[in-house]
């Protein structure tokens, strides 16, 4: 385990000399993706993750974005505007229309 000062100097070395990163231009394995995800959700910082995985900070951030770790893209979004009759998913049966009950429908 590195001391705080050693960690800081290693991070500075990587930032000032990106060629020094050992895993530069190598594909990410499935195991590395899982390790990145686990470290990310443990609250480990990007700089520390970069050191542990021997990758640049920029590469780690790009991989986090690719894996959608910063925010779920699977959240359901609701349309709050009132659709015209032909846009309503239940326009065939207005009595059953969920809009008349004040509910939203998915976009």
N, C-alpha and C positions, 0 to 999 in steps of 0.2 A: 504494500500500500504506500502510495506516495504522500509526502507531506504537502501541506497547502502551498508552500513556496515552490516545491518541485512541480506540482500540478500547474501552477501559474506559469512557470518558466517553460514547461512543455507546451502549453496552449499558445504562448507567445511564439515559440519556435515553429509550431505548425502554421500559425497565422502569417508569419513573416517569410516562411519558406515552404509553400504548399507542396513542393517536390519531395519534401521529407516524409510525407504521409506514406506509410507502407502499402496500403491497399488501394492506391490511386489507380483508377481506370479498371478495376476488377469488378465483375458482376457481384450483386448481392445474392447470397444464398438464402434459402428459405429459413435456415436456422438463424442467420443474421437478422432477417426481417422480424422473426419472432423475438429475438433478443432486444432489438431496437424497440419494438412495441412494449415489451415488458419493462425495459428501463424507462421509457417515456412515461408510462402510466405509474411508475414508482416515484415520479417527480424528479428524476435525475436531469440535470441541465444538459443542453445541447453540447456544450464544450466538453463536459465529462463523458458524455456518450461518444463523442468523436474520439476522445482519447482511448476509451475502452475498446472501441471497434476499429481503431487505427484508420479512421476516415477523417476527411476535412469537415469542419463545421457546416460549410455550405452544402456538402454532399448529404450530411445527416438531415439538414432542414429539408432539402429537396426530397429525400426518401420519406420523411415524415409527411410531407404534402402528398406524395404519391400514394402512401398508405392511408391517407385521410385521417391522420391521428389528431390533427388540430381541431377538427370539428366533424361531427357526423353529417354525411351527405344523404343519409337515409331518412331524415326527418320528414314527416308529412306536412305539406304546405296547404293551407286553406285559402280558398278564394273568398274574400269577404264582400265582393261586389255582387249585386243582384244580376243574374244572367237574364238575357232576353228569352222569350219562350222557346225559341228553337235551340238555345244553348243548354237549357235545363236537361239533365240526364233523365228525368221522369216526365217529359213533356207529353207523353202518350196518356197519362192518367193524372191530371192536375189535382185530383182529390188525394192522391197518395204522395204528392210532391213534398219533399222534406223542407223545401224552402218556405213553404207556407207555415211550417212549424218553427221557423227561425233557426234552423240548423244550417251549417255550412256544408259545402261539398268539396271534394278534392279537386285540385286542378289537374 
